Amino acid sequence: PDMNIIEHVWEELDRRVRRRSPLPRNVDELWAALQEEWYGLDTGYIQKLYDSIPHRVEALKAAHGLHTRY
């Protein structure tokens, strides 16, 4: 399993950009939207992801490297 917490951040950014109205119409608008949403991420959200790392590792160990809920 991919235990990298950045995957959750990419997913959150994707959700935020897709909720925009209007949606970005080109690469430049998409880049601007991603930057705006990136800098708008709550530091508490990021901290929560960091804090979850020990639980993720334990779940991975318990699953013997197989699928986890993370």
Gaussian input, Z-matrix of N, CA and C with variables (Angstrom, degrees):
# hf/3-21g

backbone

0 1
 N
 C     1     B1
 C     2     B2     1     A1
 N     3     B3     2     A2     1     D1
 C     4     B4     3     A3     2     D2
 C     5     B5     4     A4     3     D3
 N     6     B6     5     A5     4     D4
 C     7     B7     6     A6     5     D5
 C     8     B8     7     A7     6     D6
 N     9     B9     8     A8     7     D7
 C    10    B10     9     A9     8     D8
 C    11    B11    10    A10     9     D9
 N    12    B12    11    A11    10    D10
 C    13    B13    12    A12    11    D11
 C    14    B14    13    A13    12    D12
 N    15    B15    14    A14    13    D13
 C    16    B16    15    A15    14    D14
 C    17    B17    16    A16    15    D15
 N    18    B18    17    A17    16    D16
 C    19    B19    18    A18    17    D17
 C    20    B20    19    A19    18    D18
 N    21    B21    20    A20    19    D19
 C    22    B22    21    A21    20    D20
 C    23    B23    22    A22    21    D21
 N    24    B24    23    A23    22    D22
 C    25    B25    24    A24    23    D23
 C    26    B26    25    A25    24    D24
 N    27    B27    26    A26    25    D25
 C    28    B28    27    A27    26    D26
 C    29    B29    28    A28    27    D27
 N    30    B30    29    A29    28    D28
 C    31    B31    30    A30    29    D29
 C    32    B32    31    A31    30    D30
 N    33    B33    32    A32    31    D31
 C    34    B34    33    A33    32    D32
 C    35    B35    34    A34    33    D33
 N    36    B36    35    A35    34    D34
 C    37    B37    36    A36    35    D35
 C    38    B38    37    A37    36    D36
 N    39    B39    38    A38    37    D37
 C    40    B40    39    A39    38    D38
 C    41    B41    40    A40    39    D39
 N    42    B42    41    A41    40    D40
 C    43    B43    42    A42    41    D41
 C    44    B44    43    A43    42    D42
 N    45    B45    44    A44    43    D43
 C    46    B46    45    A45    44    D44
 C    47    B47    46    A46    45    D45
 N    48    B48    47    A47    46    D46
 C    49    B49    48    A48    47    D47
 C    50    B50    49    A49    48    D48
 N    51    B51    50    A50    49    D49
 C    52    B52    51    A51    50    D50
 C    53    B53    52    A52    51    D51
 N    54    B54    53    A53    52    D52
 C    55    B55    54    A54    53    D53
 C    56    B56    55    A55    54    D54
 N    57    B57    56    A56    55    D55
 C    58    B58    57    A57    56    D56
 C    59    B59    58    A58    57    D57
 N    60    B60    59    A59    58    D58
 C    61    B61    60    A60    59    D59
 C    62    B62    61    A61    60    D60
 N    63    B63    62    A62    61    D61
 C    64    B64    63    A63    62    D62
 C    65    B65    64    A64    63    D63
 N    66    B66    65    A65    64    D64
 C    67    B67    66    A66    65    D65
 C    68    B68    67    A67    66    D66
 N    69    B69    68    A68    67    D67
 C    70    B70    69    A69    68    D68
 C    71    B71    70    A70    69    D69
 N    72    B72    71    A71    70    D70
 C    73    B73    72    A72    71    D71
 C    74    B74    73    A73    72    D72
 N    75    B75    74    A74    73    D73
 C    76    B76    75    A75    74    D74
 C    77    B77    76    A76    75    D75
 N    78    B78    77    A77    76    D76
 C    79    B79    78    A78    77    D77
 C    80    B80    79    A79    78    D78
 N    81    B81    80    A80    79    D79
 C    82    B82    81    A81    80    D80
 C    83    B83    82    A82    81    D81
 N    84    B84    83    A83    82    D82
 C    85    B85    84    A84    83    D83
 C    86    B86    85    A85    84    D84
 N    87    B87    86    A86    85    D85
 C    88    B88    87    A87    86    D86
 C    89    B89    88    A88    87    D87
 N    90    B90    89    A89    88    D88
 C    91    B91    90    A90    89    D89
 C    92    B92    91    A91    90    D90
 N    93    B93    92    A92    91    D91
 C    94    B94    93    A93    92    D92
 C    95    B95    94    A94    93    D93
 N    96    B96    95    A95    94    D94
 C    97    B97    96    A96    95    D95
 C    98    B98    97    A97    96    D96
 N    99    B99    98    A98    97    D97
 C   100   B100    99    A99    98    D98
 C   101   B101   100   A100    99    D99
 N   102   B102   101   A101   100   D100
 C   103   B103   102   A102   101   D101
 C   104   B104   103   A103   102   D102
 N   105   B105   104   A104   103   D103
 C   106   B106   105   A105   104   D104
 C   107   B107   106   A106   105   D105
 N   108   B108   107   A107   106   D106
 C   109   B109   108   A108   107   D107
 C   110   B110   109   A109   108   D108
 N   111   B111   110   A110   109   D109
 C   112   B112   111   A111   110   D110
 C   113   B113   112   A112   111   D111
 N   114   B114   113   A113   112   D112
 C   115   B115   114   A114   113   D113
 C   116   B116   115   A115   114   D114
 N   117   B117   116   A116   115   D115
 C   118   B118   117   A117   116   D116
 C   119   B119   118   A118   117   D117
 N   120   B120   119   A119   118   D118
 C   121   B121   120   A120   119   D119
 C   122   B122   121   A121   120   D120
 N   123   B123   122   A122   121   D121
 C   124   B124   123   A123   122   D122
 C   125   B125   124   A124   123   D123
 N   126   B126   125   A125   124   D124
 C   127   B127   126   A126   125   D125
 C   128   B128   127   A127   126   D126
 N   129   B129   128   A128   127   D127
 C   130   B130   129   A129   128   D128
 C   131   B131   130   A130   129   D129
 N   132   B132   131   A131   130   D130
 C   133   B133   132   A132   131   D131
 C   134   B134   133   A133   132   D132
 N   135   B135   134   A134   133   D133
 C   136   B136   135   A135   134   D134
 C   137   B137   136   A136   135   D135
 N   138   B138   137   A137   136   D136
 C   139   B139   138   A138   137   D137
 C   140   B140   139   A139   138   D138
 N   141   B141   140   A140   139   D139
 C   142   B142   141   A141   140   D140
 C   143   B143   142   A142   141   D141
 N   144   B144   143   A143   142   D142
 C   145   B145   144   A144   143   D143
 C   146   B146   145   A145   144   D144
 N   147   B147   146   A146   145   D145
 C   148   B148   147   A147   146   D146
 C   149   B149   148   A148   147   D147
 N   150   B150   149   A149   148   D148
 C   151   B151   150   A150   149   D149
 C   152   B152   151   A151   150   D150
 N   153   B153   152   A152   151   D151
 C   154   B154   153   A153   152   D152
 C   155   B155   154   A154   153   D153
 N   156   B156   155   A155   154   D154
 C   157   B157   156   A156   155   D155
 C   158   B158   157   A157   156   D156
 N   159   B159   158   A158   157   D157
 C   160   B160   159   A159   158   D158
 C   161   B161   160   A160   159   D159
 N   162   B162   161   A161   160   D160
 C   163   B163   162   A162   161   D161
 C   164   B164   163   A163   162   D162
 N   165   B165   164   A164   163   D163
 C   166   B166   165   A165   164   D164
 C   167   B167   166   A166   165   D165
 N   168   B168   167   A167   166   D166
 C   169   B169   168   A168   167   D167
 C   170   B170   169   A169   168   D168
 N   171   B171   170   A170   169   D169
 C   172   B172   171   A171   170   D170
 C   173   B173   172   A172   171   D171
 N   174   B174   173   A173   172   D172
 C   175   B175   174   A174   173   D173
 C   176   B176   175   A175   174   D174
 N   177   B177   176   A176   175   D175
 C   178   B178   177   A177   176   D176
 C   179   B179   178   A178   177   D177
 N   180   B180   179   A179   178   D178
 C   181   B181   180   A180   179   D179
 C   182   B182   181   A181   180   D180
 N   183   B183   182   A182   181   D181
 C   184   B184   183   A183   182   D182
 C   185   B185   184   A184   183   D183
 N   186   B186   185   A185   184   D184
 C   187   B187   186   A186   185   D185
 C   188   B188   187   A187   186   D186
 N   189   B189   188   A188   187   D187
 C   190   B190   189   A189   188   D188
 C   191   B191   190   A190   189   D189
 N   192   B192   191   A191   190   D190
 C   193   B193   192   A192   191   D191
 C   194   B194   193   A193   192   D192
 N   195   B195   194   A194   193   D193
 C   196   B196   195   A195   194   D194
 C   197   B197   196   A196   195   D195
 N   198   B198   197   A197   196   D196
 C   199   B199   198   A198   197   D197
 C   200   B200   199   A199   198   D198
 N   201   B201   200   A200   199   D199
 C   202   B202   201   A201   200   D200
 C   203   B203   202   A202   201   D201
 N   204   B204   203   A203   202   D202
 C   205   B205   204   A204   203   D203
 C   206   B206   205   A205   204   D204
 N   207   B207   206   A206   205   D205
 C   208   B208   207   A207   206   D206
 C   209   B209   208   A208   207   D207

   B1=1.4526
   B2=1.5264
   B3=1.2946
   B4=1.4548
   B5=1.5268
   B6=1.3074
   B7=1.4571
   B8=1.5274
   B9=1.3102
   B10=1.4480
   B11=1.5279
   B12=1.3255
   B13=1.4638
   B14=1.5299
   B15=1.3270
   B16=1.4600
   B17=1.5257
   B18=1.3365
   B19=1.4604
   B20=1.5266
   B21=1.3242
   B22=1.4633
   B23=1.5320
   B24=1.3196
   B25=1.4607
   B26=1.5238
   B27=1.3330
   B28=1.4723
   B29=1.5302
   B30=1.3246
   B31=1.4620
   B32=1.5318
   B33=1.3120
   B34=1.4657
   B35=1.5251
   B36=1.3133
   B37=1.4616
   B38=1.5260
   B39=1.3143
   B40=1.4579
   B41=1.5255
   B42=1.3285
   B43=1.4655
   B44=1.5243
   B45=1.3204
   B46=1.4620
   B47=1.5260
   B48=1.3206
   B49=1.4623
   B50=1.5261
   B51=1.3224
   B52=1.4648
   B53=1.5197
   B54=1.3494
   B55=1.4664
   B56=1.5257
   B57=1.3230
   B58=1.4582
   B59=1.5191
   B60=1.3187
   B61=1.4532
   B62=1.5242
   B63=1.2739
   B64=1.4568
   B65=1.5223
   B66=1.3149
   B67=1.4616
   B68=1.5249
   B69=1.3230
   B70=1.4710
   B71=1.5295
   B72=1.3473
   B73=1.4643
   B74=1.5157
   B75=1.3395
   B76=1.4565
   B77=1.5288
   B78=1.3056
   B79=1.4669
   B80=1.5311
   B81=1.3090
   B82=1.4675
   B83=1.5281
   B84=1.3174
   B85=1.4671
   B86=1.5191
   B87=1.3184
   B88=1.4640
   B89=1.5178
   B90=1.3063
   B91=1.4653
   B92=1.5275
   B93=1.3254
   B94=1.4667
   B95=1.5301
   B96=1.3342
   B97=1.4635
   B98=1.5277
   B99=1.3337
   B100=1.4669
   B101=1.5267
   B102=1.3156
   B103=1.4604
   B104=1.5245
   B105=1.3214
   B106=1.4632
   B107=1.5209
   B108=1.3198
   B109=1.4659
   B110=1.5251
   B111=1.3316
   B112=1.4680
   B113=1.5222
   B114=1.3322
   B115=1.4612
   B116=1.5189
   B117=1.3331
   B118=1.4512
   B119=1.5162
   B120=1.3382
   B121=1.4670
   B122=1.5216
   B123=1.3019
   B124=1.4544
   B125=1.5292
   B126=1.3172
   B127=1.4674
   B128=1.5321
   B129=1.3213
   B130=1.4640
   B131=1.5183
   B132=1.3321
   B133=1.4614
   B134=1.5256
   B135=1.3188
   B136=1.4698
   B137=1.5211
   B138=1.3313
   B139=1.4606
   B140=1.5272
   B141=1.3296
   B142=1.4674
   B143=1.5237
   B144=1.3369
   B145=1.4656
   B146=1.5245
   B147=1.3329
   B148=1.4707
   B149=1.5219
   B150=1.3262
   B151=1.4642
   B152=1.5210
   B153=1.3284
   B154=1.4613
   B155=1.5289
   B156=1.3106
   B157=1.4665
   B158=1.5327
   B159=1.3350
   B160=1.4758
   B161=1.5295
   B162=1.3388
   B163=1.4661
   B164=1.5247
   B165=1.3276
   B166=1.4645
   B167=1.5273
   B168=1.3103
   B169=1.4698
   B170=1.5243
   B171=1.3263
   B172=1.4671
   B173=1.5223
   B174=1.3265
   B175=1.4718
   B176=1.5258
   B177=1.3061
   B178=1.4576
   B179=1.5254
   B180=1.3402
   B181=1.4647
   B182=1.5222
   B183=1.3213
   B184=1.4665
   B185=1.5241
   B186=1.3258
   B187=1.4693
   B188=1.5275
   B189=1.3389
   B190=1.4698
   B191=1.5276
   B192=1.3298
   B193=1.4609
   B194=1.5115
   B195=1.3205
   B196=1.4639
   B197=1.5275
   B198=1.3155
   B199=1.4641
   B200=1.5257
   B201=1.3258
   B202=1.4702
   B203=1.5279
   B204=1.3135
   B205=1.4689
   B206=1.5186
   B207=1.3046
   B208=1.4552
   B209=1.4730
   A1=111.12
   A2=115.88
   A3=121.30
   A4=107.94
   A5=116.38
   A6=120.53
   A7=112.49
   A8=116.94
   A9=121.21
   A10=109.87
   A11=116.94
   A12=120.66
   A13=112.77
   A14=118.14
   A15=119.51
   A16=110.71
   A17=117.52
   A18=120.39
   A19=111.05
   A20=116.77
   A21=120.95
   A22=111.04
   A23=115.98
   A24=119.85
   A25=109.79
   A26=117.49
   A27=120.08
   A28=109.61
   A29=116.34
   A30=120.54
   A31=111.16
   A32=116.77
   A33=121.57
   A34=110.69
   A35=117.12
   A36=120.12
   A37=110.80
   A38=116.93
   A39=121.29
   A40=110.63
   A41=116.62
   A42=120.60
   A43=111.26
   A44=115.85
   A45=120.25
   A46=111.86
   A47=116.55
   A48=119.63
   A49=109.96
   A50=118.17
   A51=121.31
   A52=112.80
   A53=117.73
   A54=121.37
   A55=112.18
   A56=117.41
   A57=120.57
   A58=110.64
   A59=113.51
   A60=119.04
   A61=107.79
   A62=117.26
   A63=128.27
   A64=110.90
   A65=115.15
   A66=120.84
   A67=109.76
   A68=117.37
   A69=119.38
   A70=109.93
   A71=115.59
   A72=120.21
   A73=113.72
   A74=116.94
   A75=119.33
   A76=108.45
   A77=115.82
   A78=120.95
   A79=111.13
   A80=116.98
   A81=119.39
   A82=111.79
   A83=116.95
   A84=120.05
   A85=111.09
   A86=116.57
   A87=120.25
   A88=110.41
   A89=116.96
   A90=121.14
   A91=110.25
   A92=116.86
   A93=120.59
   A94=110.56
   A95=117.04
   A96=120.87
   A97=111.10
   A98=116.49
   A99=120.17
   A100=111.19
   A101=116.95
   A102=119.91
   A103=110.63
   A104=116.41
   A105=120.16
   A106=111.15
   A107=116.30
   A108=119.85
   A109=111.80
   A110=117.44
   A111=121.53
   A112=110.42
   A113=115.98
   A114=119.86
   A115=112.30
   A116=116.66
   A117=120.86
   A118=114.23
   A119=117.22
   A120=119.79
   A121=109.93
   A122=114.96
   A123=121.51
   A124=109.94
   A125=116.67
   A126=119.42
   A127=111.19
   A128=117.25
   A129=120.36
   A130=111.56
   A131=116.71
   A132=121.63
   A133=110.11
   A134=116.01
   A135=120.78
   A136=110.11
   A137=116.78
   A138=120.33
   A139=110.89
   A140=116.53
   A141=120.65
   A142=110.34
   A143=116.55
   A144=119.78
   A145=110.84
   A146=116.68
   A147=119.75
   A148=111.21
   A149=115.51
   A150=119.54
   A151=112.34
   A152=117.08
   A153=120.36
   A154=112.79
   A155=118.36
   A156=120.89
   A157=112.76
   A158=120.08
   A159=117.74
   A160=112.74
   A161=117.44
   A162=120.35
   A163=110.84
   A164=115.81
   A165=120.28
   A166=110.73
   A167=116.13
   A168=120.80
   A169=110.01
   A170=116.39
   A171=119.64
   A172=111.06
   A173=116.61
   A174=119.95
   A175=110.24
   A176=117.22
   A177=121.00
   A178=110.83
   A179=115.66
   A180=119.41
   A181=110.71
   A182=116.80
   A183=120.84
   A184=111.63
   A185=116.59
   A186=121.15
   A187=111.48
   A188=116.13
   A189=121.37
   A190=111.88
   A191=114.55
   A192=119.91
   A193=115.14
   A194=116.18
   A195=119.62
   A196=110.37
   A197=116.93
   A198=123.14
   A199=111.99
   A200=115.36
   A201=121.61
   A202=107.69
   A203=116.81
   A204=119.30
   A205=111.78
   A206=117.24
   A207=119.98
   A208=108.35
   D1=150.68
   D2=176.84
   D3=-82.17
   D4=111.86
   D5=-177.38
   D6=-96.66
   D7=7.06
   D8=-177.62
   D9=-74.96
   D10=120.63
   D11=-176.99
   D12=-69.28
   D13=-16.03
   D14=179.76
   D15=-63.69
   D16=-25.61
   D17=177.99
   D18=-59.51
   D19=-36.58
   D20=177.87
   D21=-68.96
   D22=-34.58
   D23=177.99
   D24=-68.12
   D25=-43.66
   D26=178.05
   D27=-59.57
   D28=-41.93
   D29=179.71
   D30=-62.28
   D31=-42.54
   D32=177.83
   D33=-64.05
   D34=-43.68
   D35=177.45
   D36=-60.91
   D37=-42.21
   D38=177.95
   D39=-58.71
   D40=-46.81
   D41=179.00
   D42=-59.81
   D43=-44.42
   D44=-177.58
   D45=-65.08
   D46=-42.75
   D47=-179.57
   D48=-67.27
   D49=-39.34
   D50=-179.41
   D51=-68.54
   D52=-21.20
   D53=177.56
   D54=-82.19
   D55=-10.45
   D56=-177.33
   D57=-68.79
   D58=147.16
   D59=175.53
   D60=-135.63
   D61=117.48
   D62=1.10
   D63=-79.04
   D64=160.07
   D65=175.38
   D66=-67.91
   D67=152.44
   D68=174.84
   D69=-56.97
   D70=138.70
   D71=-176.21
   D72=-102.54
   D73=-10.58
   D74=-179.55
   D75=-154.08
   D76=178.43
   D77=-175.50
   D78=-62.98
   D79=-40.63
   D80=-179.32
   D81=-64.21
   D82=-42.17
   D83=177.47
   D84=-67.31
   D85=-37.78
   D86=177.72
   D87=-63.33
   D88=-44.98
   D89=179.31
   D90=-61.32
   D91=-43.92
   D92=179.11
   D93=-63.12
   D94=-41.87
   D95=179.52
   D96=-64.93
   D97=-43.09
   D98=178.96
   D99=-62.28
   D100=-42.64
   D101=179.23
   D102=-63.97
   D103=-43.87
   D104=179.49
   D105=-61.25
   D106=-45.42
   D107=179.58
   D108=-68.59
   D109=-37.24
   D110=177.94
   D111=-58.60
   D112=-49.27
   D113=-178.63
   D114=-72.76
   D115=-14.69
   D116=177.45
   D117=-91.59
   D118=-2.90
   D119=178.52
   D120=-63.34
   D121=137.02
   D122=178.71
   D123=-72.39
   D124=130.88
   D125=179.51
   D126=-64.27
   D127=-26.10
   D128=176.21
   D129=-64.24
   D130=-36.24
   D131=176.95
   D132=-63.84
   D133=-45.67
   D134=179.21
   D135=-63.60
   D136=-43.44
   D137=179.76
   D138=-61.91
   D139=-39.24
   D140=178.54
   D141=-60.65
   D142=-40.45
   D143=177.81
   D144=-64.06
   D145=-45.46
   D146=178.02
   D147=-60.35
   D148=-42.40
   D149=-179.08
   D150=-64.92
   D151=-22.66
   D152=-178.16
   D153=-80.37
   D154=-10.62
   D155=-174.62
   D156=-57.89
   D157=-47.80
   D158=178.96
   D159=-58.82
   D160=-37.82
   D161=178.66
   D162=-67.65
   D163=-36.68
   D164=178.32
   D165=-63.92
   D166=-43.26
   D167=-179.50
   D168=-64.77
   D169=-43.69
   D170=178.81
   D171=-62.55
   D172=-41.99
   D173=179.23
   D174=-63.69
   D175=-39.71
   D176=179.34
   D177=-65.37
   D178=-41.68
   D179=177.69
   D180=-63.75
   D181=-43.68
   D182=-179.37
   D183=-64.80
   D184=-31.06
   D185=-179.91
   D186=-87.94
   D187=4.14
   D188=-179.47
   D189=54.29
   D190=39.15
   D191=176.65
   D192=84.20
   D193=0.22
   D194=179.51
   D195=-87.97
   D196=-166.39
   D197=-176.47
   D198=-58.65
   D199=139.11
   D200=172.39
   D201=-124.75
   D202=174.14
   D203=178.89
   D204=-76.76
   D205=-8.40
   D206=178.71
   D207=-84.14

